[in-house]
């Protein structure tokens, strides 16, 4: 089991965030870790200070009630998880959350995905955390299956020249294996490949490329991609039941469809194309994928990622 020693659960208090709280408490229990609950509320103007005090009292009462009912729902015995609650208010919640993470050395953010009418993709605060937060971010949605049948998938791109991206893939494989072991035991590994140059040379007499030559080139790319994927899986040392889905086409089109078709509950993926470049937080392909997702998302960044948000 992959261990997170200092998880942080983010909530707003006034909404029904039971699903996220269930997943946060379960993870804390499985990791034998304390759980900090950070309640984020809007900062009231000075002329409404008295109202903010009343609202703060209401929020804390709501959160305490939610924690109590959620503990009962998942049969969490009293004292199993050390839970503490803190409330912050700010006009820029994402910055405040990331600063809190840096100041208190948290190693995982858990948050219920912001509600939207379409139930697809993620809204402003969630996307900001995906782009800027230096630690893993788990955005929770309702789980479709009972615990022993929860479906876990990981999206892997094995072709990269950067060591940080290679190491990130290993971490994602190990983490997703850990998640699967704690759920259904089955892990789905999805990876997409393509040979975009094929469309250019197909049927273009001016290139002089024969159909046989074209197919050899396509098969070579497919083989190299699959071979790189298998090497990553082997290096990660994951055991147990896993299914490799090696699909041809654009990842930002195929992966969301795969998630829907396979009824995936949790997808593990990386969100950064490069490391150490403030302002370049999320790759275009990753951004397009997450905006089409309907499941919970566990998003990791490579070692060496530099957040543009400073601790103070």
N, C-alpha and C positions, 0 to 999 in steps of 0.2 A: 504494500500500500504506500503510495506517494504521500509524504507527510507535509502538511502545512501547520506550522507551529503558532502562527499569530494571525488568524483570519479576521477580516473586518467585514461586517454586514452593514450595508447602506440601506436606509429606508427613509420614507417621508412621514410615516406615522399615521397620516389621515386616511390613507387608502388601504384597501385589502391587499396585503403583501404576504399572505399566508404561505403561498407556494415557495417564494424565495426564502422565507424564514425556515420552512421545513428542510430545504436543501442545505441551508447554512448550519442549522442545528445538527443535522445528520452528519455533515462533514466534520464539524467540530467533535462530535462524539466518536466518529471513526478514527480521527486523528489524535484523540485524547488531548485536545487543545482548548484553551479558553476562547470565548467568542465575544468580541467587542461589537456592540450594536451602536452605530452612529446615526442619529436621527438628524436629517438635514431639513431645515425649514426656511422659508423666506425671511429676509431681514426687514422688519417693520420700520417705517419712517419714525423719526424721533417723536412726533406728535401722537403716535399710537403706542408708546412704550407700555402703558398699562395693559393694553389689549394683547401685546406680545407675551406678557407674563402669564395671562390667562390662557392664551393659546398654547404656550409652552407646557403648562401644567396639563392641559387637555391631551397634547401629543404624547407626553410621557406616560400618562394613564392608559392611552390607547395601545402604545407599544407594549407595556407591561401585560395588558390583557391579551394581546396577540401572542406574546411569548408563552404565557400560561396555557392558552388553548392549543397552541401548536405543540407544546411539550406533551400535552395529553393525547393529541392526535397521533403522534409518532411514538407514544409510550416511552418517553424519555424520563427516566427516574430522576427525582430531585437530587441535585448535587452532582449529577453525572457530568454536566458541562458548566464551567464557571462563566456566567454571563454578566457583563457590565454594560451600562447604557450611558451614552453621552449625547448631548444635543448641541448642534451648532447652527448658526444662522448667517447667511451671507448672500450678497447679490450675485456672486459668481460661484455657484456650488461646486462645479468641477474642480476649479483651482483649489478651493478650500479642502475638498476631499483628498486630492493628490498631496497637498501640503501635509495633511493629517497623516497620510500613509507614510510619507518620508520622515516625519517627526517621530513617529511611533514604531517604525520598522516593521510594518505589516507586510506579510508575504502573499496575501491573496485578498482580493475584493470580491464579495458576493453581493449581488444586487438583483432584485426582481426587475425584469425588463419593463421599461415604461410602456404603459398601455397605449394601444393605438387601435383605431377602428378596423384596420385591415389585418392586424395581428401578424404582420410581415415586417421584417427589418427592425431597425432600432432608431429611437428618437435622439434628440439633441444631447442630453446629458450622457446617455449610454455611448453614443458615438464619440463624444469628447474623451470619455474614459478610455475607450478602445484606442484612440489616437495618441493620447498623451500620458496615460498612467504607466509607470515603469514596471509594475508587478502584474501577474496574471489577473484577468478580470473574468468573473463568471456571471453571465447575465442569464437569469433563470426565467423559464416559462413553465407552465403546467406540464407535468410528466404524463405522457399518454398511457404508459404501462405500469402495472404493479411492480414493486421494487425488483423482484427476481427476474423480471422480463424487460427491464429498462435497456434500450438499445443505444449503444455508444459507437460513435464513428470518429475517425481522425482524418483530416485532409492533409496529404503530404505532397510537396513538390520536391522530388529528389534531385532535380537538375539545378545546381547553383555553384557558382565559383567562390562564394564567400564561406569561410569556415564557420562564421556565426550562424548562417542559415542551416548548414549541415548539423551543427550542434543543436539548433532549435528543433529540427526534425526528430532527432534522437530523443530529446526531452518530451516532445509531443507524443511520440510512440509509447514511451514509458508511462507517461501520465494517463493516456487513454487506456492502456492495458490495465493500469491500476483501477481506473473507474470501472472498466468492464468486469474485472475480478470481483468488485464489490456489488455488481448488479447481476446481469444475465450470464456473465462469463464469456459472452461473444463480443468480439471487437471487429468492426468494419473499417478497413483501411482503403480509402478512396484516393486515387491519383489520376490526374488527367494529362494527356499528351496530345500533340498534334504536329503535323508537318505543313505549316501554312504555305510554304513555297509550292506545294503540289498544285494548288489552284492556278498558280501562274503558269506552270509548265504543262498542265494538262491540255492537250489539244492545241498548244501553241507551236505551229510549225517552225517558227523562227528560232526557237530554242534548240531544235534538233534533238530533243530528249525523247527516246523511245518509251513506250509503255512499260517495257521490262525494266529499263533503267529507273524510271519513275517509281515503280513498285519496289525495286531493290532499295532505293533511297528511303521510302516510307517505312519499309520493314526494318531497316537499319535504325532509324530514329525510334521506332516502337521498341525494338530489342534493347537499345541502349538505355531508354527510359525505364523499362521494366527491370533491367539488370541493376540499374542504380537504385531503384526502389527496393529490390530484394536485398541488396547489400545493406541498405539503411535498416531494414527490418531485422536482419541478422545481427548487425552491430548493436542494435538496441537491446538485443537479448530477450525479447519478449517471448513468452510461452503461452500456453493455453490456446483456445479456439479463436482463430482470426480468419477473416475472409478478405482477400485482396480484390478490389474492384478497379481494374486498370481500364479507364475509359478514354476513348478518343473524342476530343472536342475541347471547347472553351470551358475552363474551370468555373467561371462565373455563371455559366449557363447550366452545366451538368451537375455541379454539387448541390445547389438548392433543389433541383429536381430529384436527385438521389436521396436527399434528406426526406423529402415528402414521400417518395415511392417506398422507401424502406422503413418509414415511420420511425426515424431516428429521434431520440429524446435529447441526447447531448452530443454536440459536435465540438471537437477539439481542433483548433487551427491557429496558425500564426498570423499576425496582422501587420507585420512590418516588412517592407521590402529592403530597407537598408538600416544600418546601425549608426548611432552617434551623430546623426544629422538633425539638429533641432528644426522643427517645421516640416520634416519629411517623416510623418508618423505612421502612415498606413499605405500599403501598396494599392494600386488601382483595382487589381483583381480581387484582393481581399475585401476592399470596400464594396465592390459590386456584389460579392457573395453574401456578406453579412446583411446587406439591405434587402435580400430576398429570402432570408431564413425565417422559418416558423418554429424552430426548436430552441432549446437552451444552448448557449454558446460559452465555451471555455476558451478564452483568447490569451495566447502567450506571445511575448516579445523576446527577441534574442538577447543573450548576454551582451552587455555593452551598450544597450539602448540608453539614450540620453533624453530625459523628459525636458521639455521647455519650461516646465513649472519648477520653481526652486522651493526648498523647504521653508524659507522665510521671505 
